[in-house]
Amino acid sequence: MITYIALAQIIIAVALITVIIIQSRSSGGLGGIFGGDNSLFRTRRGVEKTLFNFTIVLAIAFAIVSLIAASGLAAR
């Protein structure tokens, strides 16, 4: 059971990293992280909105799986 949880955690982590990298590429790359992005307010639309929402879902899933893994290890 712990093996499946660890495998799920790895898959979710890789997916989360991939989605974050794709997001940073579409919004100016690493320059946006350090303040190089233009400071105009933009509304997220289309694929950008979908990636943003998917990032939130993956982050919540990763947190839940991590808590399950921690509680499973504590029970041992």
KEFI-271680 format. One record per atom (N, C-alpha, C): residue in one letter; x, y, z. Coordinates in pm, whole numbers, plus 32768, in hexadecimal, padded with zeros to 4 digits. Layout:
N
aXYZ...
//
This chain:
76
m80527F898000m800080008000m8057807E8000i80C0807E8050i811A80F18055i815E81067FCEt817A80987F88t81B980A27F04t815F80EC7EA2y80DD80CE7EA4y808081107E4By807181A57E6Ci807281C47EEAi806882507F14i80E6829C7EEAa815A825E7EFBa81D7829E7ED2a81DB82B17E3Bl81AC824E7DF1l81A7825A7D5Fl814782C97D34a80D482D17D75a8075833D7D56a80B283C57D76q80FB83CE7DE3q813B844C7E0Aq81A384767DA2i81F084187D71i825584377D0Bi821384657C8Ai81AA841F7C60i816584447BE3i812784CF7BF0i80E684EB7C5Fi80A9856F7C73i811485DB7C79a818585BF7CB9a81F086237CC2a822986437C38v823F85DD7BE6v827485F47B5Fv820F86437B0Ba818F86207B17a812786697ACEa811F86FA7AFCl812987117B7El812587997BB4l819B87EC7B83i821187B37B84i828887F97B52i8279881A7ABEt824687BA7A71t823387D079E1t81D0884179C7v816188427A0Ev80FC88AA79F9v813289337A21i817F893A7A8Bi81B989BA7AB5i821D89EC7A4Ei826E89947A18i82CF89BD79B1i828789ED7934i821E89A7790Ci81D189D27896i81928A5A78AFq81608A717927q81258AF37949q818C8B637942s82028B4D7978s82668BB7797As82998BD578EEr829A8B737895r82C28B8C780Ar825C8BE477C3s81DD8BCA77DBs81768C157793s81658CA277C9s81948CBC7841s81828D42787Bs82058D8D7888g82638D767830g82DE8DC27830g83578D787863g83498CFB7885g83BC8CAC78B0g83EE8CD2793Al846C8CBB7951l84A68CD679D5l84B38D6C79F1g84AE8DBF798Ag84B68E4F79A0g84428E8379F2g83CE8E4479E5g835A8E6C7A33g836A8E4F7AC7i83B88DEC7AE8i83CE8DCA7B74i841F8E377BBAf847F8E717B72f84D78ED47BAEf84AC8F637B91g84318F777B67g83FF8FFE7B53g841190347AC7g84398FE47A68g844D901379E1g83CD9015798Ed83628FE279C7d82E38FDE7980d82A390687980n825790867916n821291077916n81A791047983s818C917679BCs8136917B7A32s80A5919C7A0Dl807A917A7996l7FF0918F796Fl7F9B911B79A2f7F24913C79CDf7EC990D579FCf7E8C908D7984r7E90900A7986r7E568FBB791Ar7DF78F557954t7D8D8F3D790Ct7D2E8ED67933t7D5B8E5278F5r7D568DEA7946r7D7A8D667912r7D098D3278BBr7D2B8D037844r7CC78CCF77E9r7CFC8C5177A5g7CA18BFB7781g7CC48B857732g7D218B257779v7D8E8B057735v7DEE8AA37767v7E318AD577E7e7E4C8B5677F0e7E8C8B8C7867e7E358B7978E3k7DB48B8D78D5k7D578B7A7945k7D508AE6796Bt7D4D8A907904t7D488A00791Et7DC689D17967l7E3B8A00793Cl7EB889DC7980l7EB98A0E7A0Ff7E868A877A25f7E818AC07AACf7E298A6A7B06n7DB38A477AD6n7D5989F47B27n7D9289687B3Df7DD289307AD7f7E0F88AB7AE4f7E8288AC7B48t7ECB891B7B4Et7F3789297BB0t7EFF89267C3Di7E91896A7C52i7E51896B7CD7i7E2288DF7CFDv7DE488997C9Fv7DB488117CB9v7E2887B47CDAl7E9487BD7C8Cl7F0987687CA6l7F4A87887D2Ca7F5088067D50a7F8C882C7DD1a7F3987F57E46i7EB587FD7E3Ai7E5E87C77EA3i7E6B87307EAAa7E6F86EE7E35a7E7F865C7E31a7F0486337E6Ef7F6D867E7E50f7FF1865E7E88f7FF0866D7F20a7FB086D57F52a7FA886E87FE3a7F5B86778026i7EED864E7FE9i7E9C85E28023i7EE9855E8022v7F2A853F7FB2v7F7684C27FABv7FEC84C5800Ds8029853A801Fs80968546807Fs8067852F810El7FF28565812El7FBA854E81B4l7F9584BB81CAi7F60847C8163i7F4183ED816Di7FC1839C817Fa802A83BF8136a80A983778143a80E4838C81CEa80DC84068201a811284208287a80C383D682F3s804183D282E5s7FF1838A8348s800682F4833Eg801F82C382C5g803B823582B3g80C1820E82EFl8122826582E3l81A68249831Fl81A2825583B7a815082AF83E9a814682C18479a80FF824A84BBa80A6820B846Fa805D819884A5a80B4811B84AFr812281188466r817980A38469r81C2809884E7
//
